[in-house]
Amino acid sequence: MSPEVATWWNSTQNVTITPRICHPQAKGLNDSHVEYLHLEVKAAQPFHYQGHNVQAIETTVVIPKGTKVKDCQFEFKEILMNLTGLDSGPLQALRLSCEVSALGVEGGGFPGVLALAFFGWLLMPCPLLLVPTTLMYSAARPIALAVALFIANVARCLRRRRRLWRLSSLGRRKVPVNVAYGEGEPCCICFGAEEEAIIALLPCRHSLHGGCYRSWICTDSYPSRDLICPICRRKVTGVGKLV
């Protein structure tokens, strides 16, 4: 962030935030388990940047699939960050809070989708059915819905156990790492600096608390089937130990 943008951002009070779902332009960013949210922050007072008057800034944020964008809430928080050319002090940070649908995140996998499609077709009303058949059909609807939800929950539980097993397997073969991104800084998940076991995810080398990462991959809002880095979203192929 340039000093001009940081100064404008820190002094802006009344802003208009416009979120919308967008498609990634860069290659290699397609992931069926995440979406991309385009944010436009516009203020009444423009600022001068490289010979132009700028009134709004834009950015793209990666969010889990199934996020309820209409219900997202925005609030400003003060953080401490040292920027070149800007006086040291608190800087405004925009915090985004959204509700995520568990069904939209997990998706149920192929068994879940197949079960939901089948039982969804079964639950569709048909006016051509005879009266006795209609009565039987109405009685079977709660049972069919319960079976569909059970299958989706079992598929979600199996994927969670598979991720935990994969993390344990990589943890038993830790690779020595001399340097890692974020070493000595607060954990990117809990934002705490407690003395806990630090691991480095490979190949991106982002460091974080091992316990925090294990808890994160077990949440219902976890955005991928595989192990990924919470910062860069790259697939984790190994776990490093800082030496």
Rosetta constraint file for C-alpha pairs under 8 A:
AtomPair CA 1 CA 5 HARMONIC 6.52 0.50
AtomPair CA 1 CA 6 HARMONIC 6.40 0.50
AtomPair CA 1 CA 83 HARMONIC 7.97 0.50
AtomPair CA 2 CA 6 HARMONIC 6.17 0.50
AtomPair CA 3 CA 7 HARMONIC 5.97 0.50
AtomPair CA 3 CA 83 HARMONIC 7.22 0.50
AtomPair CA 3 CA 84 HARMONIC 7.04 0.50
AtomPair CA 3 CA 85 HARMONIC 5.68 0.50
AtomPair CA 3 CA 86 HARMONIC 5.67 0.50
AtomPair CA 4 CA 8 HARMONIC 6.26 0.50
AtomPair CA 4 CA 47 HARMONIC 7.53 0.50
AtomPair CA 4 CA 48 HARMONIC 7.38 0.50
AtomPair CA 4 CA 49 HARMONIC 6.58 0.50
AtomPair CA 5 CA 9 HARMONIC 5.95 0.50
AtomPair CA 5 CA 47 HARMONIC 7.68 0.50
AtomPair CA 5 CA 49 HARMONIC 7.65 0.50
AtomPair CA 6 CA 10 HARMONIC 5.98 0.50
AtomPair CA 6 CA 86 HARMONIC 7.71 0.50
AtomPair CA 6 CA 91 HARMONIC 7.91 0.50
AtomPair CA 7 CA 11 HARMONIC 6.22 0.50
AtomPair CA 7 CA 86 HARMONIC 7.44 0.50
AtomPair CA 8 CA 12 HARMONIC 6.00 0.50
AtomPair CA 8 CA 47 HARMONIC 6.37 0.50
AtomPair CA 9 CA 92 HARMONIC 7.09 0.50
AtomPair CA 10 CA 91 HARMONIC 5.96 0.50
AtomPair CA 10 CA 92 HARMONIC 5.51 0.50
AtomPair CA 12 CA 43 HARMONIC 6.97 0.50
AtomPair CA 12 CA 45 HARMONIC 7.65 0.50
AtomPair CA 14 CA 43 HARMONIC 6.31 0.50
AtomPair CA 14 CA 44 HARMONIC 7.37 0.50
AtomPair CA 15 CA 41 HARMONIC 6.43 0.50
AtomPair CA 15 CA 42 HARMONIC 5.45 0.50
AtomPair CA 15 CA 43 HARMONIC 4.52 0.50
AtomPair CA 15 CA 44 HARMONIC 7.18 0.50
AtomPair CA 16 CA 40 HARMONIC 7.89 0.50
AtomPair CA 16 CA 41 HARMONIC 5.75 0.50
AtomPair CA 16 CA 42 HARMONIC 5.10 0.50
AtomPair CA 16 CA 43 HARMONIC 6.32 0.50
AtomPair CA 17 CA 39 HARMONIC 6.75 0.50
AtomPair CA 17 CA 40 HARMONIC 5.63 0.50
AtomPair CA 17 CA 41 HARMONIC 4.67 0.50
AtomPair CA 17 CA 42 HARMONIC 6.46 0.50
AtomPair CA 18 CA 39 HARMONIC 5.73 0.50
AtomPair CA 18 CA 40 HARMONIC 5.14 0.50
AtomPair CA 18 CA 41 HARMONIC 6.67 0.50
AtomPair CA 19 CA 37 HARMONIC 6.50 0.50
AtomPair CA 19 CA 38 HARMONIC 5.64 0.50
AtomPair CA 19 CA 39 HARMONIC 4.66 0.50
AtomPair CA 19 CA 40 HARMONIC 6.59 0.50
AtomPair CA 19 CA 69 HARMONIC 7.44 0.50
AtomPair CA 20 CA 37 HARMONIC 5.66 0.50
AtomPair CA 20 CA 38 HARMONIC 5.31 0.50
AtomPair CA 20 CA 39 HARMONIC 6.78 0.50
AtomPair CA 20 CA 69 HARMONIC 7.55 0.50
AtomPair CA 21 CA 35 HARMONIC 7.15 0.50
AtomPair CA 21 CA 36 HARMONIC 5.84 0.50
AtomPair CA 21 CA 37 HARMONIC 4.64 0.50
AtomPair CA 21 CA 38 HARMONIC 6.03 0.50
AtomPair CA 22 CA 35 HARMONIC 7.66 0.50
AtomPair CA 22 CA 36 HARMONIC 5.52 0.50
AtomPair CA 22 CA 37 HARMONIC 5.90 0.50
AtomPair CA 22 CA 38 HARMONIC 6.06 0.50
AtomPair CA 23 CA 35 HARMONIC 7.71 0.50
AtomPair CA 23 CA 36 HARMONIC 6.31 0.50
AtomPair CA 24 CA 29 HARMONIC 6.36 0.50
AtomPair CA 24 CA 30 HARMONIC 7.03 0.50
AtomPair CA 24 CA 36 HARMONIC 6.79 0.50
AtomPair CA 31 CA 35 HARMONIC 7.74 0.50
AtomPair CA 32 CA 65 HARMONIC 7.67 0.50
AtomPair CA 33 CA 64 HARMONIC 6.37 0.50
AtomPair CA 33 CA 65 HARMONIC 5.28 0.50
AtomPair CA 33 CA 105 HARMONIC 6.48 0.50
AtomPair CA 33 CA 106 HARMONIC 7.72 0.50
AtomPair CA 33 CA 223 HARMONIC 5.48 0.50
AtomPair CA 33 CA 224 HARMONIC 5.55 0.50
AtomPair CA 34 CA 62 HARMONIC 6.71 0.50
AtomPair CA 34 CA 63 HARMONIC 5.72 0.50
AtomPair CA 34 CA 64 HARMONIC 4.43 0.50
AtomPair CA 34 CA 65 HARMONIC 4.48 0.50
AtomPair CA 34 CA 223 HARMONIC 6.13 0.50
AtomPair CA 34 CA 224 HARMONIC 7.65 0.50
AtomPair CA 35 CA 62 HARMONIC 5.96 0.50
AtomPair CA 35 CA 63 HARMONIC 5.33 0.50
AtomPair CA 35 CA 64 HARMONIC 5.92 0.50
AtomPair CA 35 CA 65 HARMONIC 5.29 0.50
AtomPair CA 36 CA 60 HARMONIC 6.40 0.50
AtomPair CA 36 CA 61 HARMONIC 5.69 0.50
AtomPair CA 36 CA 62 HARMONIC 4.78 0.50
AtomPair CA 36 CA 63 HARMONIC 6.03 0.50
AtomPair CA 37 CA 60 HARMONIC 5.53 0.50
AtomPair CA 37 CA 61 HARMONIC 5.07 0.50
AtomPair CA 37 CA 62 HARMONIC 6.29 0.50
AtomPair CA 37 CA 63 HARMONIC 6.77 0.50
AtomPair CA 38 CA 58 HARMONIC 7.19 0.50
AtomPair CA 38 CA 59 HARMONIC 5.94 0.50
AtomPair CA 38 CA 60 HARMONIC 4.52 0.50
AtomPair CA 38 CA 61 HARMONIC 6.44 0.50
AtomPair CA 39 CA 58 HARMONIC 5.58 0.50
AtomPair CA 39 CA 59 HARMONIC 5.43 0.50
AtomPair CA 39 CA 60 HARMONIC 6.14 0.50
AtomPair CA 39 CA 61 HARMONIC 7.58 0.50
AtomPair CA 40 CA 56 HARMONIC 6.68 0.50
AtomPair CA 40 CA 57 HARMONIC 5.90 0.50
AtomPair CA 40 CA 58 HARMONIC 4.53 0.50
AtomPair CA 40 CA 59 HARMONIC 6.83 0.50
AtomPair CA 41 CA 56 HARMONIC 5.43 0.50
AtomPair CA 41 CA 57 HARMONIC 5.46 0.50
AtomPair CA 41 CA 58 HARMONIC 6.34 0.50
AtomPair CA 42 CA 55 HARMONIC 5.97 0.50
AtomPair CA 42 CA 56 HARMONIC 4.14 0.50
AtomPair CA 42 CA 57 HARMONIC 6.66 0.50
AtomPair CA 43 CA 55 HARMONIC 6.00 0.50
AtomPair CA 43 CA 56 HARMONIC 6.32 0.50
AtomPair CA 44 CA 55 HARMONIC 7.04 0.50
AtomPair CA 45 CA 55 HARMONIC 6.63 0.50
AtomPair CA 46 CA 53 HARMONIC 6.08 0.50
AtomPair CA 46 CA 54 HARMONIC 5.27 0.50
AtomPair CA 46 CA 55 HARMONIC 4.16 0.50
AtomPair CA 46 CA 56 HARMONIC 7.50 0.50
AtomPair CA 47 CA 53 HARMONIC 5.58 0.50
AtomPair CA 47 CA 54 HARMONIC 5.36 0.50
AtomPair CA 47 CA 55 HARMONIC 6.45 0.50
AtomPair CA 48 CA 52 HARMONIC 5.62 0.50
AtomPair CA 48 CA 53 HARMONIC 4.72 0.50
AtomPair CA 48 CA 54 HARMONIC 6.21 0.50
AtomPair CA 49 CA 53 HARMONIC 6.36 0.50
AtomPair CA 49 CA 54 HARMONIC 6.69 0.50
AtomPair CA 63 CA 67 HARMONIC 6.94 0.50
AtomPair CA 64 CA 100 HARMONIC 7.25 0.50
AtomPair CA 64 CA 105 HARMONIC 6.23 0.50
AtomPair CA 64 CA 221 HARMONIC 7.12 0.50
AtomPair CA 64 CA 222 HARMONIC 7.50 0.50
AtomPair CA 64 CA 223 HARMONIC 5.09 0.50
AtomPair CA 65 CA 100 HARMONIC 7.76 0.50
AtomPair CA 65 CA 104 HARMONIC 5.87 0.50
AtomPair CA 65 CA 105 HARMONIC 5.19 0.50
AtomPair CA 65 CA 223 HARMONIC 6.97 0.50
AtomPair CA 66 CA 100 HARMONIC 5.63 0.50
AtomPair CA 66 CA 101 HARMONIC 5.21 0.50
AtomPair CA 66 CA 102 HARMONIC 7.43 0.50
AtomPair CA 66 CA 103 HARMONIC 7.44 0.50
AtomPair CA 66 CA 104 HARMONIC 4.11 0.50
AtomPair CA 66 CA 105 HARMONIC 5.49 0.50
AtomPair CA 67 CA 98 HARMONIC 6.55 0.50
AtomPair CA 67 CA 99 HARMONIC 5.93 0.50
AtomPair CA 67 CA 100 HARMONIC 4.29 0.50
AtomPair CA 67 CA 101 HARMONIC 6.22 0.50
AtomPair CA 67 CA 104 HARMONIC 7.65 0.50
AtomPair CA 68 CA 72 HARMONIC 6.73 0.50
AtomPair CA 68 CA 98 HARMONIC 6.42 0.50
AtomPair CA 68 CA 99 HARMONIC 5.64 0.50
AtomPair CA 68 CA 100 HARMONIC 6.00 0.50
AtomPair CA 68 CA 101 HARMONIC 7.31 0.50
AtomPair CA 69 CA 98 HARMONIC 6.76 0.50
AtomPair CA 69 CA 99 HARMONIC 7.97 0.50
AtomPair CA 71 CA 98 HARMONIC 6.41 0.50
AtomPair CA 71 CA 99 HARMONIC 6.95 0.50
AtomPair CA 72 CA 96 HARMONIC 6.86 0.50
AtomPair CA 72 CA 97 HARMONIC 5.58 0.50
AtomPair CA 72 CA 98 HARMONIC 4.35 0.50
AtomPair CA 72 CA 99 HARMONIC 6.94 0.50
AtomPair CA 73 CA 96 HARMONIC 5.98 0.50
AtomPair CA 73 CA 97 HARMONIC 5.18 0.50
AtomPair CA 73 CA 98 HARMONIC 6.43 0.50
AtomPair CA 74 CA 94 HARMONIC 6.72 0.50
AtomPair CA 74 CA 95 HARMONIC 5.68 0.50
AtomPair CA 74 CA 96 HARMONIC 4.98 0.50
AtomPair CA 74 CA 97 HARMONIC 6.49 0.50
AtomPair CA 75 CA 94 HARMONIC 5.85 0.50
AtomPair CA 75 CA 95 HARMONIC 5.29 0.50
AtomPair CA 75 CA 96 HARMONIC 6.93 0.50
AtomPair CA 76 CA 92 HARMONIC 6.12 0.50
AtomPair CA 76 CA 93 HARMONIC 5.51 0.50
AtomPair CA 76 CA 94 HARMONIC 4.69 0.50
AtomPair CA 76 CA 95 HARMONIC 5.94 0.50
AtomPair CA 77 CA 92 HARMONIC 5.63 0.50
AtomPair CA 77 CA 93 HARMONIC 5.07 0.50
AtomPair CA 77 CA 94 HARMONIC 6.32 0.50
AtomPair CA 77 CA 95 HARMONIC 6.73 0.50
AtomPair CA 78 CA 90 HARMONIC 5.62 0.50
AtomPair CA 78 CA 91 HARMONIC 5.40 0.50
AtomPair CA 78 CA 92 HARMONIC 4.71 0.50
AtomPair CA 78 CA 93 HARMONIC 5.93 0.50
AtomPair CA 79 CA 90 HARMONIC 5.31 0.50
AtomPair CA 79 CA 91 HARMONIC 5.29 0.50
AtomPair CA 79 CA 92 HARMONIC 6.37 0.50
AtomPair CA 79 CA 93 HARMONIC 6.56 0.50
AtomPair CA 80 CA 89 HARMONIC 6.17 0.50
AtomPair CA 80 CA 90 HARMONIC 4.77 0.50
AtomPair CA 80 CA 91 HARMONIC 6.03 0.50
AtomPair CA 81 CA 88 HARMONIC 7.30 0.50
AtomPair CA 81 CA 89 HARMONIC 7.18 0.50
AtomPair CA 81 CA 90 HARMONIC 6.89 0.50
AtomPair CA 81 CA 91 HARMONIC 6.64 0.50
AtomPair CA 82 CA 86 HARMONIC 7.56 0.50
AtomPair CA 82 CA 87 HARMONIC 7.90 0.50
AtomPair CA 82 CA 88 HARMONIC 5.71 0.50
AtomPair CA 82 CA 89 HARMONIC 7.57 0.50
AtomPair CA 83 CA 87 HARMONIC 7.66 0.50
AtomPair CA 83 CA 88 HARMONIC 7.33 0.50
AtomPair CA 100 CA 104 HARMONIC 7.53 0.50
AtomPair CA 100 CA 105 HARMONIC 7.27 0.50
AtomPair CA 100 CA 221 HARMONIC 6.66 0.50
AtomPair CA 101 CA 105 HARMONIC 6.32 0.50
AtomPair CA 101 CA 221 HARMONIC 7.76 0.50
AtomPair CA 102 CA 106 HARMONIC 6.21 0.50
AtomPair CA 102 CA 220 HARMONIC 5.89 0.50
AtomPair CA 102 CA 221 HARMONIC 6.17 0.50
AtomPair CA 103 CA 107 HARMONIC 5.38 0.50
AtomPair CA 103 CA 108 HARMONIC 6.94 0.50
AtomPair CA 105 CA 220 HARMONIC 7.48 0.50
AtomPair CA 105 CA 221 HARMONIC 5.96 0.50
AtomPair CA 105 CA 222 HARMONIC 7.06 0.50
AtomPair CA 105 CA 223 HARMONIC 5.94 0.50
AtomPair CA 106 CA 156 HARMONIC 6.60 0.50
AtomPair CA 106 CA 220 HARMONIC 7.41 0.50
AtomPair CA 106 CA 221 HARMONIC 7.64 0.50
AtomPair CA 106 CA 222 HARMONIC 7.80 0.50
AtomPair CA 106 CA 223 HARMONIC 7.37 0.50
AtomPair CA 106 CA 224 HARMONIC 7.79 0.50
AtomPair CA 107 CA 112 HARMONIC 7.26 0.50
AtomPair CA 107 CA 113 HARMONIC 7.20 0.50
AtomPair CA 108 CA 112 HARMONIC 4.03 0.50
AtomPair CA 108 CA 113 HARMONIC 5.78 0.50
AtomPair CA 108 CA 152 HARMONIC 5.06 0.50
AtomPair CA 108 CA 153 HARMONIC 7.66 0.50
AtomPair CA 108 CA 155 HARMONIC 6.14 0.50
AtomPair CA 108 CA 156 HARMONIC 6.37 0.50
AtomPair CA 109 CA 113 HARMONIC 6.06 0.50
AtomPair CA 109 CA 155 HARMONIC 6.95 0.50
AtomPair CA 109 CA 156 HARMONIC 7.99 0.50
AtomPair CA 110 CA 114 HARMONIC 5.94 0.50
AtomPair CA 111 CA 115 HARMONIC 6.01 0.50
AtomPair CA 111 CA 151 HARMONIC 7.54 0.50
AtomPair CA 111 CA 152 HARMONIC 7.59 0.50
AtomPair CA 111 CA 155 HARMONIC 7.20 0.50
AtomPair CA 112 CA 116 HARMONIC 6.02 0.50
AtomPair CA 112 CA 148 HARMONIC 7.52 0.50
AtomPair CA 112 CA 151 HARMONIC 6.17 0.50
AtomPair CA 112 CA 152 HARMONIC 4.79 0.50
AtomPair CA 112 CA 155 HARMONIC 6.71 0.50
AtomPair CA 113 CA 117 HARMONIC 5.94 0.50
AtomPair CA 114 CA 118 HARMONIC 6.09 0.50
AtomPair CA 115 CA 119 HARMONIC 6.05 0.50
AtomPair CA 115 CA 148 HARMONIC 5.85 0.50
AtomPair CA 115 CA 151 HARMONIC 7.22 0.50
AtomPair CA 115 CA 152 HARMONIC 7.94 0.50
AtomPair CA 116 CA 120 HARMONIC 5.60 0.50
AtomPair CA 116 CA 148 HARMONIC 5.86 0.50
AtomPair CA 117 CA 121 HARMONIC 6.10 0.50
AtomPair CA 118 CA 122 HARMONIC 6.19 0.50
AtomPair CA 119 CA 123 HARMONIC 5.96 0.50
AtomPair CA 119 CA 144 HARMONIC 6.28 0.50
AtomPair CA 119 CA 145 HARMONIC 7.12 0.50
AtomPair CA 119 CA 148 HARMONIC 6.77 0.50
AtomPair CA 120 CA 124 HARMONIC 6.42 0.50
AtomPair CA 123 CA 137 HARMONIC 7.99 0.50
AtomPair CA 123 CA 141 HARMONIC 6.29 0.50
AtomPair CA 123 CA 144 HARMONIC 7.90 0.50
AtomPair CA 129 CA 133 HARMONIC 6.08 0.50
AtomPair CA 129 CA 134 HARMONIC 5.94 0.50
AtomPair CA 130 CA 134 HARMONIC 6.05 0.50
AtomPair CA 131 CA 135 HARMONIC 6.30 0.50
AtomPair CA 132 CA 136 HARMONIC 6.40 0.50
AtomPair CA 133 CA 137 HARMONIC 6.03 0.50
AtomPair CA 134 CA 138 HARMONIC 6.10 0.50
AtomPair CA 135 CA 139 HARMONIC 6.29 0.50
AtomPair CA 136 CA 140 HARMONIC 6.25 0.50
AtomPair CA 137 CA 141 HARMONIC 6.43 0.50
AtomPair CA 139 CA 143 HARMONIC 7.85 0.50
AtomPair CA 140 CA 144 HARMONIC 6.08 0.50
AtomPair CA 141 CA 145 HARMONIC 6.13 0.50
AtomPair CA 142 CA 146 HARMONIC 6.12 0.50
AtomPair CA 143 CA 147 HARMONIC 6.21 0.50
AtomPair CA 144 CA 148 HARMONIC 6.22 0.50
AtomPair CA 145 CA 149 HARMONIC 6.26 0.50
AtomPair CA 146 CA 150 HARMONIC 6.09 0.50
AtomPair CA 147 CA 151 HARMONIC 6.21 0.50
AtomPair CA 148 CA 152 HARMONIC 6.32 0.50
AtomPair CA 149 CA 153 HARMONIC 6.16 0.50
AtomPair CA 150 CA 154 HARMONIC 6.16 0.50
AtomPair CA 151 CA 155 HARMONIC 6.22 0.50
AtomPair CA 152 CA 156 HARMONIC 6.25 0.50
AtomPair CA 153 CA 157 HARMONIC 6.13 0.50
AtomPair CA 154 CA 158 HARMONIC 6.17 0.50
AtomPair CA 155 CA 159 HARMONIC 6.35 0.50
AtomPair CA 156 CA 160 HARMONIC 6.33 0.50
AtomPair CA 157 CA 161 HARMONIC 6.27 0.50
AtomPair CA 158 CA 162 HARMONIC 6.14 0.50
AtomPair CA 159 CA 163 HARMONIC 6.33 0.50
AtomPair CA 159 CA 225 HARMONIC 6.74 0.50
AtomPair CA 160 CA 164 HARMONIC 6.38 0.50
AtomPair CA 160 CA 217 HARMONIC 7.32 0.50
AtomPair CA 160 CA 218 HARMONIC 5.91 0.50
AtomPair CA 161 CA 165 HARMONIC 6.07 0.50
AtomPair CA 162 CA 166 HARMONIC 6.14 0.50
AtomPair CA 163 CA 167 HARMONIC 6.17 0.50
AtomPair CA 163 CA 217 HARMONIC 7.12 0.50
AtomPair CA 163 CA 225 HARMONIC 7.60 0.50
AtomPair CA 163 CA 226 HARMONIC 6.53 0.50
AtomPair CA 163 CA 227 HARMONIC 6.42 0.50
AtomPair CA 164 CA 168 HARMONIC 6.15 0.50
AtomPair CA 164 CA 214 HARMONIC 7.32 0.50
AtomPair CA 164 CA 217 HARMONIC 7.64 0.50
AtomPair CA 164 CA 218 HARMONIC 7.76 0.50
AtomPair CA 165 CA 169 HARMONIC 6.11 0.50
AtomPair CA 166 CA 170 HARMONIC 6.27 0.50
AtomPair CA 166 CA 227 HARMONIC 7.89 0.50
AtomPair CA 167 CA 171 HARMONIC 5.99 0.50
AtomPair CA 167 CA 214 HARMONIC 7.82 0.50
AtomPair CA 167 CA 227 HARMONIC 7.62 0.50
AtomPair CA 168 CA 172 HARMONIC 6.38 0.50
AtomPair CA 169 CA 173 HARMONIC 7.03 0.50
AtomPair CA 170 CA 174 HARMONIC 6.47 0.50
AtomPair CA 170 CA 237 HARMONIC 7.90 0.50
AtomPair CA 170 CA 238 HARMONIC 5.65 0.50
AtomPair CA 170 CA 239 HARMONIC 5.84 0.50
AtomPair CA 171 CA 238 HARMONIC 7.89 0.50
AtomPair CA 171 CA 239 HARMONIC 5.98 0.50
AtomPair CA 173 CA 239 HARMONIC 7.52 0.50
AtomPair CA 174 CA 238 HARMONIC 7.19 0.50
AtomPair CA 174 CA 239 HARMONIC 5.25 0.50
AtomPair CA 174 CA 240 HARMONIC 5.07 0.50
AtomPair CA 174 CA 241 HARMONIC 5.88 0.50
AtomPair CA 175 CA 238 HARMONIC 7.51 0.50
AtomPair CA 175 CA 239 HARMONIC 6.33 0.50
AtomPair CA 175 CA 240 HARMONIC 4.48 0.50
AtomPair CA 175 CA 241 HARMONIC 5.86 0.50
AtomPair CA 176 CA 240 HARMONIC 5.61 0.50
AtomPair CA 176 CA 241 HARMONIC 4.96 0.50
AtomPair CA 176 CA 242 HARMONIC 6.08 0.50
AtomPair CA 176 CA 243 HARMONIC 6.21 0.50
AtomPair CA 177 CA 200 HARMONIC 7.61 0.50
AtomPair CA 177 CA 240 HARMONIC 5.64 0.50
AtomPair CA 177 CA 241 HARMONIC 5.62 0.50
AtomPair CA 177 CA 242 HARMONIC 4.92 0.50
AtomPair CA 177 CA 243 HARMONIC 6.01 0.50
AtomPair CA 178 CA 242 HARMONIC 5.85 0.50
AtomPair CA 178 CA 243 HARMONIC 5.52 0.50
AtomPair CA 179 CA 183 HARMONIC 7.60 0.50
AtomPair CA 179 CA 205 HARMONIC 7.85 0.50
AtomPair CA 179 CA 242 HARMONIC 7.20 0.50
AtomPair CA 180 CA 200 HARMONIC 6.43 0.50
AtomPair CA 180 CA 205 HARMONIC 5.05 0.50
AtomPair CA 180 CA 206 HARMONIC 5.85 0.50
AtomPair CA 180 CA 207 HARMONIC 5.97 0.50
AtomPair CA 180 CA 242 HARMONIC 7.63 0.50
AtomPair CA 181 CA 205 HARMONIC 5.91 0.50
AtomPair CA 181 CA 206 HARMONIC 4.79 0.50
AtomPair CA 181 CA 207 HARMONIC 5.95 0.50
AtomPair CA 182 CA 186 HARMONIC 7.63 0.50
AtomPair CA 182 CA 187 HARMONIC 7.93 0.50
AtomPair CA 182 CA 206 HARMONIC 6.34 0.50
AtomPair CA 182 CA 207 HARMONIC 5.66 0.50
AtomPair CA 182 CA 208 HARMONIC 7.70 0.50
AtomPair CA 183 CA 207 HARMONIC 6.05 0.50
AtomPair CA 185 CA 193 HARMONIC 6.96 0.50
AtomPair CA 186 CA 190 HARMONIC 7.85 0.50
AtomPair CA 186 CA 191 HARMONIC 4.99 0.50
AtomPair CA 186 CA 192 HARMONIC 5.09 0.50
AtomPair CA 186 CA 193 HARMONIC 4.72 0.50
AtomPair CA 186 CA 208 HARMONIC 7.95 0.50
AtomPair CA 187 CA 191 HARMONIC 4.73 0.50
AtomPair CA 187 CA 192 HARMONIC 5.61 0.50
AtomPair CA 187 CA 193 HARMONIC 6.48 0.50
AtomPair CA 187 CA 207 HARMONIC 7.53 0.50
AtomPair CA 187 CA 208 HARMONIC 4.92 0.50
AtomPair CA 187 CA 209 HARMONIC 6.10 0.50
AtomPair CA 188 CA 208 HARMONIC 6.29 0.50
AtomPair CA 188 CA 230 HARMONIC 7.89 0.50
AtomPair CA 188 CA 231 HARMONIC 7.62 0.50
AtomPair CA 189 CA 208 HARMONIC 7.42 0.50
AtomPair CA 189 CA 209 HARMONIC 7.98 0.50
AtomPair CA 189 CA 212 HARMONIC 6.43 0.50
AtomPair CA 189 CA 213 HARMONIC 7.42 0.50
AtomPair CA 189 CA 216 HARMONIC 7.98 0.50
AtomPair CA 189 CA 230 HARMONIC 7.83 0.50
AtomPair CA 190 CA 212 HARMONIC 6.87 0.50
AtomPair CA 196 CA 209 HARMONIC 6.28 0.50
AtomPair CA 196 CA 210 HARMONIC 7.81 0.50
AtomPair CA 196 CA 211 HARMONIC 7.97 0.50
AtomPair CA 197 CA 209 HARMONIC 5.77 0.50
AtomPair CA 197 CA 210 HARMONIC 5.89 0.50
AtomPair CA 197 CA 211 HARMONIC 7.51 0.50
AtomPair CA 198 CA 207 HARMONIC 6.53 0.50
AtomPair CA 198 CA 208 HARMONIC 5.53 0.50
AtomPair CA 198 CA 209 HARMONIC 4.69 0.50
AtomPair CA 198 CA 210 HARMONIC 5.76 0.50
AtomPair CA 198 CA 241 HARMONIC 7.43 0.50
AtomPair CA 198 CA 242 HARMONIC 7.39 0.50
AtomPair CA 199 CA 207 HARMONIC 5.55 0.50
AtomPair CA 199 CA 208 HARMONIC 5.78 0.50
AtomPair CA 199 CA 209 HARMONIC 6.19 0.50
AtomPair CA 199 CA 210 HARMONIC 5.62 0.50
AtomPair CA 199 CA 239 HARMONIC 6.62 0.50
AtomPair CA 199 CA 240 HARMONIC 5.79 0.50
AtomPair CA 199 CA 241 HARMONIC 5.48 0.50
AtomPair CA 199 CA 242 HARMONIC 6.84 0.50
AtomPair CA 200 CA 205 HARMONIC 5.16 0.50
AtomPair CA 200 CA 206 HARMONIC 5.38 0.50
AtomPair CA 200 CA 207 HARMONIC 4.24 0.50
AtomPair CA 200 CA 208 HARMONIC 6.59 0.50
AtomPair CA 200 CA 239 HARMONIC 5.83 0.50
AtomPair CA 200 CA 240 HARMONIC 4.67 0.50
AtomPair CA 200 CA 241 HARMONIC 6.26 0.50
AtomPair CA 200 CA 242 HARMONIC 7.14 0.50
AtomPair CA 201 CA 205 HARMONIC 5.05 0.50
AtomPair CA 201 CA 206 HARMONIC 5.54 0.50
AtomPair CA 201 CA 207 HARMONIC 6.41 0.50
AtomPair CA 201 CA 229 HARMONIC 6.87 0.50
AtomPair CA 201 CA 236 HARMONIC 6.25 0.50
AtomPair CA 201 CA 237 HARMONIC 7.88 0.50
AtomPair CA 201 CA 238 HARMONIC 6.31 0.50
AtomPair CA 201 CA 239 HARMONIC 4.97 0.50
AtomPair CA 201 CA 240 HARMONIC 6.08 0.50
AtomPair CA 202 CA 206 HARMONIC 7.58 0.50
AtomPair CA 202 CA 236 HARMONIC 5.68 0.50
AtomPair CA 202 CA 237 HARMONIC 5.83 0.50
AtomPair CA 202 CA 238 HARMONIC 4.86 0.50
AtomPair CA 202 CA 239 HARMONIC 5.64 0.50
AtomPair CA 202 CA 240 HARMONIC 6.53 0.50
AtomPair CA 203 CA 236 HARMONIC 6.75 0.50
AtomPair CA 203 CA 237 HARMONIC 6.67 0.50
AtomPair CA 203 CA 238 HARMONIC 6.97 0.50
AtomPair CA 204 CA 229 HARMONIC 7.85 0.50
AtomPair CA 204 CA 232 HARMONIC 7.82 0.50
AtomPair CA 204 CA 234 HARMONIC 7.15 0.50
AtomPair CA 205 CA 240 HARMONIC 7.71 0.50
AtomPair CA 206 CA 229 HARMONIC 7.57 0.50
AtomPair CA 206 CA 231 HARMONIC 7.66 0.50
AtomPair CA 208 CA 212 HARMONIC 7.52 0.50
AtomPair CA 208 CA 213 HARMONIC 7.23 0.50
AtomPair CA 209 CA 213 HARMONIC 6.31 0.50
AtomPair CA 210 CA 214 HARMONIC 6.24 0.50
AtomPair CA 211 CA 215 HARMONIC 6.25 0.50
AtomPair CA 212 CA 216 HARMONIC 6.12 0.50
AtomPair CA 213 CA 217 HARMONIC 6.37 0.50
AtomPair CA 214 CA 218 HARMONIC 6.72 0.50
AtomPair CA 215 CA 219 HARMONIC 6.78 0.50
AtomPair CA 216 CA 222 HARMONIC 6.88 0.50
AtomPair CA 217 CA 222 HARMONIC 5.81 0.50
AtomPair CA 217 CA 227 HARMONIC 7.47 0.50
AtomPair CA 218 CA 222 HARMONIC 7.07 0.50
AtomPair CA 224 CA 228 HARMONIC 7.29 0.50
AtomPair CA 226 CA 235 HARMONIC 6.91 0.50
AtomPair CA 226 CA 236 HARMONIC 7.88 0.50
AtomPair CA 227 CA 235 HARMONIC 5.89 0.50
AtomPair CA 227 CA 236 HARMONIC 5.36 0.50
AtomPair CA 228 CA 233 HARMONIC 5.26 0.50
AtomPair CA 228 CA 234 HARMONIC 5.34 0.50
AtomPair CA 228 CA 235 HARMONIC 4.39 0.50
AtomPair CA 228 CA 236 HARMONIC 5.10 0.50
AtomPair CA 229 CA 233 HARMONIC 4.66 0.50
AtomPair CA 229 CA 234 HARMONIC 5.47 0.50
AtomPair CA 229 CA 235 HARMONIC 6.56 0.50
AtomPair CA 229 CA 236 HARMONIC 6.45 0.50
